[in-house]
Amino acid sequence: MGNSLALGTAPANLPQPASLSARDRLDAAIDRAVSSLKSIQHQDGYWLGELEADTTLESDYIFYLHVLGRFDRKRVVKLAEYIRRRQLEDGGWNIYIGGPSEINATVKAYLALKLAGDPPDSQHMLRARQRVRQLGGLERTNSFTRFYLALAGLIGWEMVPAIPPELMFLPRWVPVNIYEMSSWTRAIVIPLTILYGLKPRWPVPPQARIDELFSPSPPGTWSASPTGRSLNRSRGEGLNWRTAFLLLDRALKIYDRLPPKPGRERAITRATRWMLDHFERSEGLAAIYPAMMNSIFALIALGYSPNHPMTARQIDEFSRFEIEDAETIRLQPCLSPVWDTAIALFALKEANADHADPTLQKTVRWLLENQILGGGDWQIKNRDASRGGWAFEFRNDFYPDVDDTAFVLMALQDISYPDQARLAEAINVGMDWMVSMQNRDGGWGAFDRDNNRAFLNHIPFADHNAMLDPSSPDVTARVVECLGRFGWTASEARIRRAVEYLLKEQHPAGSWYGRWGVNYIYGTCGVLRALAAVGANRDTQADSAMKRAVNWLRSVQKHDGGFGESIASYDDPNLMGQGQTTASQTAWGLLGLLAMLPPDDPAVERSVQYLLEHQNLEGSWDEEPFTGTGFPKVFYLKYHLYRHYFPLFALARYRRLK
C-alpha cells in the first residue's frame, strides 16, 4: 500500500567521458536529471516521494492494530521485521540514521516486538532491555509515550501529564488556550483530551507487559515533568513557569480523582465536536500520523466501532501511510505531494523545461485545483485575510502553510497556462494570504500568526519540542525570496521588517538556523537567496551579514567540494555544518554560494563538480542520511526526492548564471 514513488539507488556513479567539454557534461547531467524526474511524475501531474521517519511509527502501528482488534498476523510480522532491521548494535533504536539510541524509540520498539510475539529471552530483546535501562528506564520516556503506555494498561494514569478536556473551555484571551498551541500540537492534543477524560484501557496480553523496564524507584514517584525532574527539585529553583505548571498538573490530578467533575462531559463533547468538524475537508485529522491515530483512538473510546462509517473513513485514510514490500511494512508520517510538486516544477523551470509540455500543464492544473479557498485555524489570529494558501498534503484545508504556499507561487510564476486569468487570480490571492501571515517580529512561521508564547514550552506535555510555531529564518527566507521574485524590494516596509528579523537571527558564526531542514546549511542557503532576491546586499549591514554567511559556507565546505551536516547539530551547535556529505545539502550550499559569488568562483566550481561526479546511472543522486526536520531534537524526516530535485535545481541555477 502507500504512494511512494521514491527513486531507487544505483551502486555506481555515472562515468564521465573525457571527450566531453565542461559545458556538455553539465548539460548532459541536467538533461538526465530532468528526464529522471519527469519519469516519476504521477499521471495526474503531481510528484510524491516517500517520506521516511523513525521506527516509532511502526511500533505505534502494531499497538494501533491491537486497539482496533485487527491484529492481522501477516501484517504484524512485516511491521516487526522492519523494526528489527533498524535495531542498533547497542540494542537500542535511534530517531535518525547515524544517531544514538533514543529512549522513546527503544521502549516503543521493545513493546511492539513483545506484542508481535518476540521471546523476551531472545538476544535482540535482551540487548534492547539492557539499553532501555542504560538510558534511564521508563521514567525517562516523554509524555506521549506515557500516554500510550497508559492506554495499554502498562502504567497508571497518574504517571501521565494531565491533558484535561476542560482545556476546550479556556477563552482565547487566556494565554493557555488551544489556539496558542502550534497547529500540529492542537491536532495531536485535542483527541488526547478526550482520551484523558475517558481513560480507556486496551490492555496488552500478559506476555507483552514491560514491567522489566521500570527503574528501581517505585513507578508512583515519576514526575510529570518532561525531564523527569521532581516537583521538589523544581521548587528549589524558586517560582518559575516549570514549577507553576507542575503545581497545576498536581492540582488537575487531584481534580481528576473527584467523583463529580463539573463540566467534564460538556468538555468532552466540545473536544469531540472540534475533532469531528476538523475531519471535514481533510484526509484525516490534520493529515498527520499522530493526530490521525489519536483521533481513531478517541472515536473508539467514544463508542464508535472500527466499522462505523466515521471511524472506517479515518482508518482508511490512515492506511494510506503504509508502504508494503515483500518482507516489511513501513509507515510514513504524512504525504508530501504539494511540497514535492512545487519544488519539482520549480527545478524543471530553472532547467528550461518547456512550459507547454502537456505533463507540466497537468502539474499547473493540479496545483491550481489544490489551492485552499476555504477557512481554517489560521483565521483565529488573522480574521480578515484573503483565503488562498496551499497545504503540504493532498487535502488538509484547515492547515495551509506559508512555506508550501511560497514555493507554489514561485513555481507558478511566469508560466504559460491556457486559463491565464485563473492562474493570475490564484497567484494574487495566494500572495495576499502569504503576506498577511507575517508576525509582529517581522518573520513568518509555518501555519499560524504570532504563535510564540514561549512559556507554554514548560507545560508538562510539551516535551515534543514543538509546542509553538514562531517565526523561523528558513520560512521567513522563503517568503522574502518569493516576494523578491515578484518584484518586491528591500525598500518595502514588510520586507524591511523581515530583513531586520533575519539579521537579528544570524548566528555569530555567520549562519542561520534551519527549523524545517538540516540545519544551518539549509537555513543559511535560504536566507542568502532571500536577501539577494530583494537586493538587500545594497544595505551595508545586510551585505556584511551575507559576506559572513558566505565565509561560513566556505569554512564548512568539504575537501570533495560537497556539504554535509548531521542532525546532531540541533543538540550541539558546535557541530553546525559538520557531517557526511549529501547531495541535497551540497545543493543547498551551492545555491547559497551562488547568491553572492560568481559561477567561476572555486568554491562554486568544486560543489558543481561534486554533484556532476556523484550523479548515478538513473540521473539522480544517492543519499542515506535524513536531511528534513519535523520537530528539532525529537522527530526527523527523510524526503526521498530531496536528493533529486535540489541538485537538479542547483546545477540548473549554476548553468543559468554561467
C-alpha positions, 0 to 999 in steps of 0.5 A: 500500500502507500504512494511512494514513488521514491527513486531507487539507488544505483551502486555506481556513479555515472562515468564521465567521458573525457571527450566531453567539454565542461559545458556538455557534461553539465548539460548532459547531467541536467538533461538526465536529471530532468528526464529522471524526474519527469519519469516519476511524475504521477499521471495526474501531474503531481510528484510524491516521494516517500517520506521516511521517519523513525521506527516509532511509527511502526511500533505505534502501528502494531499497538494501533492494530491491537486497539482496533482488534485487527491484529492481522498476523501477516501484517504484524510480522512485516511491521516487526521485521522492519523494526528489527532491521533498524535495531542498533548494535547497542540494542537500542533504536535511534530517531535518525540514521547515524544517531544514538539510541533514543529512549522513546524509540527503544521502549516503543520498539521493545513493546511492539516486538513483545506484542508481535510475539518476540521471546523476551529471552531472545538476544535482540530483546535482551540487548534492547532491555539492557539499553532501555535501562542504560538510558534511564528506564521508563521514567525517562520516556516523554509524555506521549509515550506515557500516554500510550503506555497508559492506554495499554494498561502498562502504567497508571494514569497518574504517571501521565501529564494531565491533558484535561478536556476542560482545556476546550473551555479556556477563552482565547484571551487566556494565554493557555488556550488551544489556539496558542498551541502550534497547529500540529500540537492542537491536532495531536492534543485535542483527541488526547483530551478526550482520551484523558477524560475517558481513560480507556484501557486496551490492555496488552496480553500478559506476555507483552507487559514491560514491567522489566523496564521500570527503574528501581524507584517505585513507578508512583514517584515519576514526575510529570515533568518532561525531564523527569525532574521532581516537583521538589527539585523544581521548587528549589529553583524558586517560582518559575513557569516549570514549577507553576505548571507542575503545581497545576498538573498536581492540582488537575490530578487531584481534580481528576480523582473527584467523583463529580467533575463539573463540566467534564462531559460538556468538555468532552463533547466540545473536544469531540465536536472540534475533532469531528468538524476538523475531519471535514475537508481533510484526509484525516485529522490534520493529515498527520500520523499522530493526530490521525491515530489519536483521533481513531483512538478517541472515536473508539473510546467514544463508542464508535466501532472500527466499522462505523462509517466515521471511524472506517473513513479515518482508518482508511485514510490512515492506511494510506501511510503504509508502504508494503514490500515483500518482507516489511511494512513501513509507515510514513508520517504524512504525504508530501505531494504539494511540497514535492510538486512545487519544488519539482516544477520549480527545478524543471523551470530553472532547467528550461523545461518547456512550459507547454509540455502537456505533463507540466500543464497537468502539474499547473492544473493540479496545483491550481485545483489544490489551492485552499479557498476555504477557512481554517485555524489560521483565521483565529489570529488573522480574521480578515485575510484573503483565503488562498494558501496551499497545504503540504498534503493532498487535502488538509484545508484547515492547515495551509502553510506559508512555506508550501504556499511560497514555493507554489507561487514561485513555481507558478510564476511566469508560466504559460497556462491556457486559463491565464486569468485563473492562474493570475487570480490564484497567484494574487490571492495566494500572495495576499494570504502569504503576506498577511501571515507575517508576525509582529517580529517581522518573520513568518512561521509555518501555519499560524500568526504570532504563535510564540508564547514561549512559556507554554514550552514548560507545560508538562506535555510539551516535551515534543519540542514543538509546542509553538510555531514562531517565526523561523529564518528558513520560512521567513527566507522563503517568503522574502525570496518569493516576494523578491521574485515578484518584484518586491524590494528591500525598500518595502516596509514588510520586507524591511521588517523581515530583513531586520528579523533575519539579521537579528537571527544570524548566528555569530558564526555567520549562519542561520538556523534551519527549523524545517531542514538540516540545519544551518546549511539549509537555513543559511542557503535560504536566507542568502537567496532571500536577501539577494532576491530583494537586493538587500546586499545594497544595505551595508549591514545586510551585505556584511551579514551575507559576506559572513554567511558566505565565509561560513559556507566556505569554512564548512565546505568539504575537501570533495567540494560537497556539504554535509551536516548531521542532525546532531547539530540541533543538540550541539551547535558546535557541530553546525555544518559538520557531517557526511556529505549529501547531495541535497545539502551540497545543493543547498550550499551551492545555491547559497554560494551562488547568491553572492559569488560568481559561477567561476568562483572555486568554491562554486566550481568544486560543489558543481563538480561534486554533484556532476561526479556523484550523479548515478546511472538513473540521473539522480543522486544517492543519499542515506542520511535524513536531511528534513526536520519535523520537530528539532531534537525529537522527530526527523524526516527523510524526503526521498526526492530531496536528493533529486530535485535540489541538485537538479535545481542547483546545477540548473541555477549554476548553468543559468548564471554561467 
